[in-house]
Amino acid sequence: MVRGARQPQQPRSRLAPRLTGTVEKPPRKRRSSIRGSGDSRHSPSQGERHFTEKTEFALKEIMSSGGAEDDIPQGERKTVTDFCYLLDKSKQLFNGLRDLPQYGQKQWQSYFGRTFDVYTKLWKFQQQHRQVLDNRYGLKRWQIGEIASKIGQLYYHYYLRTSETSYLNEAFSFYSAIRQRSYYSQVNKEDRPELVVKKLRYYARFIVVCLLLNKMDVVKDLVKELSDEIEDYTHRFNTEDQVEWNLVLQEVAAFIEADPVMVLNDDNTIVITSNRLTETGAPLLEQGMIVGQLSLADALIIGNCNNQVKFSELTVDMFRMLQALEREPMNLASQMNKPGMQESADKPTRRENPHKYLLYKPTFSQLYTFLAASFKELPANSVLLIYLSATGVFPTGRSDSEGPYDFGGVLTNSNRDIINGDAIHKRNQSHKEMHCLHPGDLYPFTRKPLFIIVDSSNSVAYKNFTNLFGQPLVCLLSPTAYPKALQDQSQRGSLFTLFLNNPLMAFLFVSGLSSMRRGLWEKCQEYLRKINRDIAQLLTHSRSIDQAFLQFFGDEFLRLLLTRFIFCSATMRMHKIFRETRNYPESYPQLPRDETVENPHLQKHILELASILDVRNVFFENTIDDY
């Protein structure tokens, strides 16, 4: 993840791991496992060995500490020398990852490959020569844990760049093994606070991975362990970073409680729901449906909402949109047991997830750099998606013109201009806000298919778009305000983004429900899939809909976002407390209301869903007559 200038008014922890992408290339199908499976045949030659002065000195100290240096067998001496070489080389390569460009999908693939190869060899080497390294090098368990942690970080950063959740699972495997084997257990016995900080950082990284995998039970256990470790750390060393580590705990605690509705088993345990795209998630295209062949290839997810819950520079809105643009990981073992899987060999393989950039509080220059990189590398017949979850910037005073810079926009980076509340107003009316992203700023990128989602108090600024180049262009715009009667949940994420990520949970929330039994939840999910199929038919059968919507409808992710958007808009228009125009989502181009968001057939479905939940009383029965 990339972030811009830090906002001084909002304290944040610099101790939690940042979502900063640094690696790209997978290990060429070589799987380095905590159990040990890699090529360990490499042994550095004399010409390859190159140590820093610090490493050379440390090596001499280690070799002489076990007695006279001449008494050490040549084979054991070579083992220690080779290990020190691999350890030093791995650190150099890992640190070099930070200097590589964070944008672009190809510039640093080869560097990642070299880094992963060295760590694979290092891991296997220490496994095969553990006894010699214990006796002659003094290898400690926390040092083994550090190597495993670095490999986990490599897998995790590769996931960030590719959205391939299989690599996120690999990171989880390494982090989990570190915990199971207690590699860091002896750290607390050493009087070295920097080692304890390594352990705390490991916990924070592990928590991030578990959050992304929706392993909330593990997260809760890790948070408890981390809390105990922080308490012990601050008590023993009386450090100055106690406040920051406590902030880490507060952030993750708020993050895991962000969902407004709980799904419960019969024994009242919480059901963990995943909102990634499943095989049956997006409505299927019926035979004869005429839609475009564009596919979503790249996405920029941008977050800068004032006071919204976040963890590790990932806001709740960013987290929800991140998962809405990923497929559910497939368990190949269970899939092979399903009927009919024998014939699947001839079927095309499942498409990959779109590549994503996570930008937290980016400056305008950072945002434009990443936009330009995505635009440049966008393949033919592909779509670039831009998601903006940010504070609104409103125009001040009257303007004689109504151009793309006269309606304001959204603030992508909060510096000293933050004011309590959601709006930013410049004192000097003749100047624009430096880090405001105006609709006009995106005009150059409309030369290729562009899909924009704006969740902001000034989302309507993007309603004034002009399609200059004739390429497919759609903007989905959030309500600019929500009814006062609705409980304020803005700190726990936007209602609009929740509808795009988990429409049933959003529907329950606006209906005043805070919990539900699993059986009823699954029944409603099945009915919601029927509603999505009907919405898809409404769109494709419409005679007056703008063709841009149909151009994007061939892609599963965009199809699901469009159907959820229409469901969201129809729900809000039928709800009794959503009565102002600013309470409703809008779009560019405009959707034909009578055929989509105000279609009687869709309204009937929403009322039926409300009846299943026994909340029909919060919706208007004869909606069209009530307008």
TIKOLTOR-492776 format. One line per 3 residues: number of its first residue (from 1); for each residue x, y, z of C-alpha. Coordinates in steps of 0.2 Angstrom, whole numbers. Each point is the difference from the previous one (the first is absolute). Layout:
<nodes>
NUM> X Y Z ~ ... $
</nodes>
This chain:
<nodes>
1> 0 0 0 ~ 5 18 -3 ~ -4 14 11 $
4> 3 19 -1 ~ 4 13 13 ~ -5 -4 18 $
7> -14 9 7 ~ 6 8 16 ~ -17 1 8 $
10> -3 -19 0 ~ 12 -10 10 ~ 5 -16 -9 $
13> 11 -14 5 ~ 16 -2 -10 ~ 3 -17 8 $
16> -13 -10 -10 ~ 6 -7 -16 ~ -3 11 -15 $
19> -9 -7 -16 ~ 15 6 -11 ~ 1 -11 -15 $
22> 18 -5 -3 ~ 0 -16 -9 ~ -8 -7 -16 $
25> 7 -16 -7 ~ -6 -17 7 ~ 14 -13 3 $
28> -2 -8 -17 ~ -12 -14 7 ~ 14 -4 13 $
31> -9 -2 16 ~ 11 4 15 ~ -9 -8 15 $
34> 3 1 19 ~ 1 -18 -1 ~ 15 1 -12 $
37> -2 -2 -19 ~ 13 10 -10 ~ 16 -2 -10 $
40> 14 0 13 ~ 13 -6 -12 ~ 7 17 -3 $
43> 16 4 10 ~ 8 16 -3 ~ 17 -1 -8 $
46> 16 9 5 ~ -3 13 -13 ~ -18 3 6 $
49> 4 3 18 ~ -1 18 4 ~ -3 6 18 $
52> -1 17 7 ~ 13 5 13 ~ -13 -3 14 $
55> -4 -17 -6 ~ 18 -5 -2 ~ 4 6 18 $
58> -15 -9 7 ~ 5 -16 -9 ~ 17 0 8 $
61> -7 3 17 ~ -12 -14 -2 ~ 13 -12 -6 $
64> 12 4 13 ~ -13 0 14 ~ -1 -19 0 $
67> 19 -3 4 ~ 15 1 -11 ~ -4 4 -18 $
70> 12 -13 -7 ~ -10 -13 10 ~ -16 2 -10 $
73> -1 -13 -14 ~ 1 7 -18 ~ -18 -6 -4 $
76> -8 8 15 ~ 10 16 -4 ~ -7 0 -18 $
79> -18 -3 7 ~ 1 16 11 ~ 8 10 -14 $
82> -13 -5 -13 ~ -14 4 13 ~ 7 17 3 $
85> 1 3 -18 ~ -18 -5 -3 ~ -6 10 15 $
88> 9 16 -5 ~ -5 -2 -18 ~ -18 -2 5 $
91> 0 15 11 ~ 7 11 -14 ~ -13 -6 -13 $
94> -14 2 12 ~ 5 18 5 ~ 2 4 -19 $
97> -18 -4 -3 ~ -4 17 9 ~ 9 9 -14 $
100> -10 -7 -14 ~ -14 10 -8 ~ -17 -4 8 $
103> -9 2 -16 ~ 1 -10 -16 ~ -2 -19 -1 $
106> 16 -5 -9 ~ 15 11 6 ~ 4 -10 15 $
109> -5 -18 -4 ~ 18 -6 -3 ~ 6 8 17 $
112> -14 -9 9 ~ 5 -16 -8 ~ 18 1 6 $
115> -6 5 18 ~ -12 -15 1 ~ 14 -12 -7 $
118> 12 5 14 ~ -13 -1 14 ~ -5 -17 -7 $
121> 18 -6 1 ~ 3 8 17 ~ -15 -9 7 $
124> 5 -17 -6 ~ 18 3 5 ~ -4 3 18 $
127> -11 -15 0 ~ 13 -12 -6 ~ 15 7 10 $
130> -10 5 16 ~ 12 -10 12 ~ 16 8 -7 $
133> -8 17 0 ~ -6 -2 18 ~ 17 -5 6 $
136> 12 11 -11 ~ -11 15 -4 ~ -11 0 15 $
139> -16 1 -10 ~ -15 5 11 ~ -18 -4 -3 $
142> -5 18 -2 ~ 12 1 -15 ~ -8 -15 -8 $
145> -17 9 3 ~ 7 16 -8 ~ 4 -10 -16 $
148> -17 -7 0 ~ -8 17 3 ~ 10 7 -15 $
151> -7 -13 -11 ~ -17 3 6 ~ 2 18 -4 $
154> 6 -4 -18 ~ -16 -10 -3 ~ -11 13 8 $
157> 7 14 -10 ~ -1 -10 -16 ~ -19 -2 4 $
160> -2 19 2 ~ 7 2 -18 ~ -10 -14 -8 $
163> -15 -3 10 ~ 4 -19 0 ~ -7 -6 16 $
166> 10 -16 -2 ~ 15 10 5 ~ -9 7 15 $
169> -3 -17 6 ~ 18 -4 -2 ~ 4 15 11 $
172> -12 -6 13 ~ 8 -17 0 ~ 17 7 4 $
175> -7 12 13 ~ -10 -14 8 ~ 15 -12 1 $
178> 10 13 9 ~ -13 1 13 ~ -3 -19 1 $
181> 18 -3 2 ~ 3 14 12 ~ 15 7 -9 $
184> -1 17 9 ~ -4 -8 17 ~ 18 3 7 $
187> 1 18 -5 ~ -8 7 16 ~ 14 -8 10 $
190> 13 10 -9 ~ 3 18 6 ~ -1 7 -17 $
193> -16 11 -4 ~ 3 0 -19 ~ -2 -19 0 $
196> -17 2 9 ~ -5 13 -13 ~ 4 -12 -14 $
199> -12 -12 9 ~ -14 13 2 ~ 2 5 -19 $
202> -2 -18 -4 ~ -16 -1 9 ~ -7 16 -9 $
205> 5 -7 -17 ~ -8 -17 4 ~ -16 9 5 $
208> -1 10 -16 ~ 1 -17 -10 ~ -13 -8 11 $
211> -12 15 -3 ~ 2 -1 -19 ~ -4 -19 1 $
214> -15 3 12 ~ 8 -11 13 ~ -8 10 14 $
217> 1 -13 13 ~ 19 -1 -2 ~ 0 20 0 $
220> -8 0 17 ~ 13 -12 7 ~ 14 10 -7 $
223> -7 16 7 ~ 0 -7 17 ~ 17 -7 -1 $
226> 7 16 -8 ~ -9 10 15 ~ 10 -11 12 $
229> 16 2 -9 ~ -2 19 0 ~ -4 1 18 $
232> 16 -11 4 ~ 10 10 -12 ~ -4 17 7 $
235> 1 -6 18 ~ 18 -7 -2 ~ 7 14 -11 $
238> -10 15 4 ~ 0 6 -18 ~ -6 15 -8 $
241> -10 -9 -13 ~ -13 -7 11 ~ -14 12 -6 $
244> 3 -5 -18 ~ -1 -19 4 ~ -16 3 10 $
247> -6 9 -16 ~ 3 -15 -10 ~ -11 -10 12 $
250> -14 13 -1 ~ 1 0 -19 ~ -2 -18 -3 $
253> -13 -2 14 ~ -11 13 -9 ~ 4 -7 -17 $
256> -7 -18 5 ~ -16 8 7 ~ -4 11 -15 $
259> -13 -11 -7 ~ -17 6 6 ~ -9 -17 -1 $
262> 5 -16 8 ~ -5 -17 -7 ~ -1 -13 13 $
265> 0 -19 2 ~ -13 -9 10 ~ 13 0 15 $
268> 2 19 -2 ~ 17 0 -7 ~ 4 12 -14 $
271> 0 -6 -18 ~ 14 7 -10 ~ -7 5 -17 $
274> 11 3 -16 ~ -4 13 -13 ~ 12 -5 -13 $
277> -7 -6 -17 ~ -6 -18 0 ~ -5 -11 -15 $
280> -18 4 3 ~ 2 18 5 ~ -2 10 -16 $
283> -16 -3 -10 ~ 3 -10 -15 ~ -2 7 -17 $
286> -15 -8 -9 ~ 2 -7 -17 ~ -3 14 -13 $
289> 5 14 12 ~ 10 13 -10 ~ 13 7 11 $
292> 18 7 -2 ~ 15 -11 1 ~ 10 12 11 $
295> 9 -7 16 ~ 5 8 16 ~ 19 0 0 $
298> 6 14 12 ~ -7 9 15 ~ 5 15 10 $
301> -8 -1 18 ~ 2 17 8 ~ -4 4 18 $
304> 0 17 10 ~ -16 0 10 ~ 2 11 16 $
307> -1 -10 16 ~ -5 -17 -9 ~ 7 -16 9 $
310> 16 -6 -7 ~ 13 -13 3 ~ 18 0 -8 $
313> -5 14 -12 ~ -15 -9 -6 ~ -17 8 3 $
316> -16 -10 2 ~ -6 6 -16 ~ 16 -4 -9 $
319> -1 -17 8 ~ -17 -4 -6 ~ 3 6 -18 $
322> 16 -10 0 ~ -10 -16 4 ~ -14 5 -13 $
325> 14 -1 -13 ~ 6 -17 4 ~ -5 -18 -3 $
328> -3 -12 14 ~ 15 -12 1 ~ -4 -17 -8 $
331> 3 -15 10 ~ 6 -12 -14 ~ -1 -16 11 $
334> -19 4 4 ~ -3 5 -18 ~ 6 -17 -7 $
337> -13 -9 11 ~ -15 10 -8 ~ -11 -9 -13 $
340> 5 4 -18 ~ 18 6 4 ~ 7 -14 -11 $
343> -6 10 -15 ~ 8 16 6 ~ 17 -3 -8 $
346> -6 7 -16 ~ -7 16 7 ~ 10 16 0 $
349> 9 4 17 ~ -8 13 11 ~ 6 18 -3 $
352> 12 8 12 ~ -5 14 12 ~ 3 18 -7 $
355> 16 8 5 ~ -3 13 14 ~ 9 14 8 $
358> -4 5 17 ~ 2 19 3 ~ -2 7 17 $
361> 0 19 1 ~ 10 2 -16 ~ 6 17 -5 $
364> -6 6 -17 ~ 17 -4 -8 ~ 0 -17 7 $
367> -18 -4 -6 ~ 4 7 -17 ~ 16 -11 -1 $
370> -10 -16 4 ~ -14 5 -12 ~ 12 3 -14 $
373> 9 -17 3 ~ -16 -9 0 ~ -6 9 -15 $
376> 16 -4 -10 ~ 0 -18 5 ~ -19 -3 -3 $
379> -2 -15 -13 ~ -11 1 -15 ~ -19 -2 4 $
382> 3 3 18 ~ -7 12 13 ~ 8 11 13 $
385> -10 2 16 ~ 2 15 12 ~ -8 -1 17 $
388> 0 16 10 ~ -5 -1 19 ~ 4 18 5 $
391> -5 16 8 ~ -10 12 -11 ~ 7 16 -6 $
394> -13 13 -4 ~ 1 15 -12 ~ -1 17 9 $
397> -9 15 -7 ~ -8 1 -17 ~ 9 -4 -16 $
400> -4 7 -17 ~ 4 -16 -8 ~ -5 -18 3 $
403> 16 -9 -5 ~ 7 -17 7 ~ 9 10 13 $
406> -14 11 6 ~ -10 -13 10 ~ 13 -5 12 $
409> 5 -18 3 ~ 8 -11 13 ~ 15 2 12 $
412> 13 -14 -2 ~ 12 7 12 ~ -4 9 17 $
415> 13 12 5 ~ -3 15 11 ~ -17 5 -9 $
418> -10 -13 9 ~ -15 8 9 ~ -11 -9 13 $
421> -14 -7 -11 ~ 1 -7 -18 ~ 2 15 -11 $
424> 15 10 -5 ~ -2 18 -4 ~ 15 10 -7 $
427> 1 18 8 ~ 8 7 -16 ~ -14 -3 -13 $
430> 11 4 -15 ~ 10 -16 4 ~ -4 -18 -1 $
433> 4 -13 13 ~ 17 -8 -4 ~ -4 -18 3 $
436> -18 0 -6 ~ -3 -12 -14 ~ -12 9 -12 $
439> -10 -9 -13 ~ 11 10 -13 ~ 15 -9 7 $
442> -6 -16 -6 ~ -4 6 -18 ~ 16 -6 -8 $
445> -3 -18 6 ~ -17 -1 -8 ~ 10 -4 -16 $
448> -2 -18 6 ~ -15 -9 8 ~ -2 8 17 $
451> -11 -6 15 ~ -1 12 14 ~ -8 -2 18 $
454> -1 16 11 ~ -5 -2 18 ~ 0 18 7 $
457> -10 14 6 ~ 3 9 -16 ~ -1 -15 -12 $
460> -12 9 -11 ~ 14 11 -7 ~ 4 -15 -11 $
463> -18 0 -7 ~ 6 14 -11 ~ 12 -11 -10 $
466> 2 2 -19 ~ 5 -15 -10 ~ 12 9 -12 $
469> 7 -16 -8 ~ -14 -11 -3 ~ 7 -14 11 $
472> -11 -10 12 ~ -2 11 16 ~ -11 -3 16 $
475> 0 9 16 ~ -9 -7 15 ~ -3 13 13 $
478> -5 -1 19 ~ -13 10 9 ~ 7 16 5 $
481> -9 -1 17 ~ -9 -13 10 ~ -16 2 10 $
484> 2 7 18 ~ -11 -14 6 ~ 12 -13 -5 $
487> 13 -4 13 ~ 17 8 -5 ~ 12 -14 -5 $
490> 12 11 -10 ~ 15 -4 11 ~ -4 -19 -3 $
493> -1 2 -19 ~ -11 8 -13 ~ -18 -8 -3 $
496> 2 2 -19 ~ 17 -10 0 ~ -8 -13 11 $
499> -14 -2 -12 ~ 13 -3 -14 ~ 9 -12 11 $
502> -13 -9 10 ~ -18 5 -6 ~ -9 -11 12 $
505> 9 7 16 ~ -4 18 -6 ~ -18 -5 -3 $
508> -1 -7 18 ~ 8 16 7 ~ -12 12 -9 $
511> -14 -11 6 ~ 5 2 18 ~ 7 -18 3 $
514> 16 -3 9 ~ 1 -19 0 ~ -7 -15 -9 $
517> 0 -19 1 ~ 11 -9 -13 ~ -15 -10 -8 $
520> -10 16 -3 ~ 16 9 -7 ~ 3 -14 -13 $
523> -18 0 -5 ~ 1 19 -3 ~ 16 -2 -9 $
526> -8 -12 -12 ~ -15 12 -3 ~ 13 14 -3 $
529> 8 -10 -13 ~ -17 -1 -9 ~ -2 19 1 $
532> 17 2 -8 ~ -4 -11 -14 ~ -16 10 -3 $
535> 9 16 1 ~ 12 -7 -13 ~ -15 -3 -12 $
538> -7 17 3 ~ 17 8 -5 ~ 2 -11 -16 $
541> -18 1 -5 ~ -1 19 2 ~ -2 10 -16 $
544> 5 17 6 ~ 15 -5 11 ~ 17 8 -5 $
547> 11 -12 -9 ~ 14 3 12 ~ -8 -10 13 $
550> -2 -15 -11 ~ 18 2 -6 ~ 6 -3 18 $
553> -13 -14 3 ~ 10 -14 -7 ~ 12 1 14 $
556> -5 -10 16 ~ 7 13 12 ~ -8 15 -8 $
559> -16 -10 -3 ~ -2 -3 18 ~ 4 18 5 $
562> -13 6 -12 ~ -14 -11 6 ~ 5 4 18 $
565> -1 18 -4 ~ -17 -1 -7 ~ -6 -10 15 $
568> 7 13 12 ~ -8 14 -10 ~ -17 -9 -1 $
571> 1 -4 19 ~ 3 17 5 ~ -13 7 -11 $
574> -13 -11 8 ~ 6 3 18 ~ -11 11 10 $
577> 14 10 8 ~ 9 3 -16 ~ -10 14 -7 $
580> 12 14 -7 ~ 8 -1 -17 ~ 17 1 8 $
583> -4 -16 9 ~ 0 -10 -16 ~ 15 -6 -10 $
586> 2 7 -18 ~ 10 -5 -15 ~ 8 7 -16 $
589> -8 -4 -12 ~ -17 0 8 ~ -9 -16 1 $
592> -18 -1 -7 ~ -9 0 17 ~ -16 -8 -5 $
595> 9 -15 -8 ~ 13 -2 15 ~ 0 8 17 $
598> -19 4 0 ~ -6 -15 -10 ~ -15 -8 8 $
601> 6 -18 -2 ~ 16 5 10 ~ -10 9 13 $
604> -11 -15 2 ~ 16 -11 3 ~ 6 12 13 $
607> -16 0 10 ~ 0 -19 -1 ~ 18 0 8 $
610> -6 12 13 ~ -15 -12 4 ~ 12 -14 2 $
613> 9 10 13 ~ -16 7 8 ~ 5 18 -4 $
616> -12 4 -13 ~ -7 15 10 ~ 16 10 -3 $
619> -4 1 -19 ~ -13 8 -10 ~ -12 -12 -8 $
622> -6 10 -15 ~ 17 9 -3 ~ -4 8 -17 $
625> -15 8 7 ~ 9 7 15 ~ 13 10 -10 $
</nodes>
